[in-house]
Amino acid sequence: MSDLGSEELEEEGENDLGEYEGERNDAGERHGHGRARLPNGDVYEGNYEHGKRHGQGTYKFKNGARYVGEYFKNKKHGQGTFIYPDGSKYEGEWVDDLRHGHGIYYYINNDTYTGDWFAHQRHGQGTYIYAETGSKYVGTWVNGQQEGAAELIHLNHRYQGKFLNKNPVGPGKYVFDIGCEQHGEYQLTDVERGEEEEEEEALVTTIPKWKATKITELALWTPTLAEEQPSVDVPGQEEVPGMEGGEEPVEEAQALTDGSDGENEFMRASEEDPDAFREEGSEYGREDFRYDNIDQGNASFEEDESRQSDPPD
């Protein structure tokens, strides 16, 4: 399932009558409670108003997907639950047939996203939990991507900073349960990835690289990234391993194991195009979020989101 704006399969329109059993008004329109078996094999049972699905209803698609919730003039609108053919599920608010407002998405790999939606995309404040490790991203989303102030929380440490295009960027800090913080900055670094063909130029990608500056005692963090407290400089520690998955920025921190299947891939080369999604009704996959070990402070933050298409709606 793609929660990044894929179109959903259209339900049968008001003119596709099919077989109907139920109440009608004086004008002969479907009005009140009824059940319709549509020409395309879908079945709707619920309330009608002047010939349109309106109010509570259940729409079952012939591919196994179904929607249970509120309708407004033939469109999903209000509170509703959509269960997709691959088993993923969205529970929350709908506007004009789109996920919009607050809602929870349950992915087929048991990851979850809880938070704001705008025009079918994760947008606003939200929390994405990676089921395999329990790690979670808590912060801002823009057009389906992790962007803005956020915390990336793990078993024994967390990273606090800003994200841009799904990657950490600028000043931030690692907070460790042992009682200290490591401050630093993610700087963009060009890395040559080789040549695909002789006639093509070498591919160059830009990745964030963590540069540590100092270690301090624990301090309260806010999403505004308030000015850091006076700290103790760490001599000879210019560049250290970056995000989770490899060696910790301080010796006492334990290395984190690979992350779970989920939203993005930090520190792992991308295997698929993170922005390409199939239309609904196509092959259903999942979004992967994994960590790779980092060598000498280099971190690859390319995301590998498997394509997940919404079902026909």
Salt bridges, closest charged atoms under 4 A:
ASP3 OD1 - ARG122 NH2 3.18
GLU8 OE2 - ARG99 NH1 3.43
GLU8 OE2 - HIS120 NE2 3.05
GLU11 OE1 - ARG53 NH2 2.93
GLU11 OE2 - LYS76 NZ 3.76
GLU14 OE2 - LYS52 NZ 3.73
GLU29 OE1 - HIS50 ND1 3.24
GLU45 OE1 - ARG35 NE 3.79
GLU49 OE1 - HIS54 NE2 3.97
GLU91 OE2 - LYS89 NZ 3.15
ASP96 OD1 - LYS75 NZ 2.87
ASP97 OD1 - LYS76 NZ 3.18
GLU151 OE2 - ARG158 NH1 3.11
GLU181 OE1 - LYS173 NZ 3.22
GLU181 OE1 - HIS183 NE2 3.23
GLU228 OE2 - HIS183 ND1 3.20
GLU228 OE1 - LYS214 NZ 3.43
GLU239 OE1 - LYS209 NZ 2.95
GLU244 OE1 - HIS154 NE2 2.98
GLU248 OE2 - HIS157 ND1 3.69
ASP261 OD2 - ARG286 NH1 2.60
ASP261 OD1 - ARG290 NH2 2.62
GLU263 OE1 - ARG122 NH1 2.58
GLU265 OE1 - ARG268 NE 2.95
GLU271 OE2 - ARG268 NH2 2.98
ASP275 OD1 - LYS166 NZ 3.57
GLU283 OE1 - ARG278 NH1 3.12
GLU287 OE1 - ARG122 NH2 3.50
ASP288 OD1 - ARG286 NE 3.66
GLU302 OE2 - ARG193 NH1 3.19
GLU303 OE1 - LYS166 NZ 3.93
GLU305 OE1 - ARG122 NH2 3.96
ASP310 OD2 - ARG99 NH1 3.15
ASP310 OD2 - HIS120 NE2 3.46
ASP313 OD2 - LYS76 NZ 2.17
